[in-house]
Amino acid sequence: MPGTSSRMLALLSLLQSRRDWPGQVLAERLAVTPRTVRRDVDRLRGLGYSITAAKGPDGGYRLAAGSELPPLLFDDEQAVAIAVALQSAPSSGVDLDEAAARALTTVKQVMPSRLRHRIEGIRFTDAGASARVDPKVLEAVSAAARDRKILRFDYGGDESRPPRRVEPHAVVARQGRWYLIGWDLEKADWRIYRLDKMVPKFPGGAVFAPRALPAGDAGTFLAARLKGSGGGDAWPCYGELLIELPAARLAPWLGDGELRQVSDGACRVRVGSWSWAGLISWALRFDAPFTVLGPDTFLESATGFAARVTAAAAGPSPHHSS
């Protein structure tokens, strides 16, 4: 039979994993008697956990929200996950670095020495995100999206124009930046706003009936808009190229493209971009010979780009000279 502390931790983990647990099932999962389960439940209640019980032959237990924060009990892997997440706070894009550092110190102080040793061995530098979001802004915008209340906010530091009025649909985090997807009431269209540029106005607006996004879920919709696509998560332009470089040189820059190595020194790649010019720019970054394979529109555009580059290399025309 496991020790009391480890058994209570296992019991708490089970109670957190689903809404209701029959007492007999808990006893079987923990390999103890129902009486032991009752005793452990009483111990958890004594620590401040709100656990309700239903009487009768089919009675069980439910972990409910309490009025006070009880001692937090974590297994080893949960503790390591929390420590890594707290050290990664700068990459979240939310301005919580100091609070995360204090929280990590607090967590480490109450850990047993074997766990503290594991945590202190996980050291890395987090470069952080370029744009930081005020936690209060994140909280206010998320609450408006949850409660389906019209949100008013200044945007981009321009206070000369009236506040935006938006029906907030969802908040999405992507690559260290936070975005609000919402229906702009003035533009009568879907818009995407960066939270680090928003200053919410209070009080909040009226409750609204939610609209359906035009394409997929919020994450897919954001990815599509950031790629300039009006439909699914796809670039407006895709092209295939043969680039005379090994896969190891190309792979770090491939993004969501596809690569197939055709020889030791050449690869066939399929990449997407906002435009055909963007695809040519992607290939030119490597300073290596390449061939445009298709589609036909890309081939036709490449001819025009070659003429423009040749003209640019010739220098300014006489009537542009000073």
PyMOL commands that set and color helices and strands:
alter all, ss='L'
color gray80, all
select helices_A, chain A and resi 4-17+23-30+34-46+76-87+89-92+97-109+113-120+135-147+195-197+218-226+247-253+276-284+296-313+318-320
alter helices_A, ss='H'
color red, helices_A
select strands_A, chain A and resi 21-22+50-53+60-64+151-155+164-174+177-184+189-194+198-201+237-243+258-263+266-273+290-294
alter strands_A, ss='S'
color yellow, strands_A
deselect
rebuild
show_as cartoon
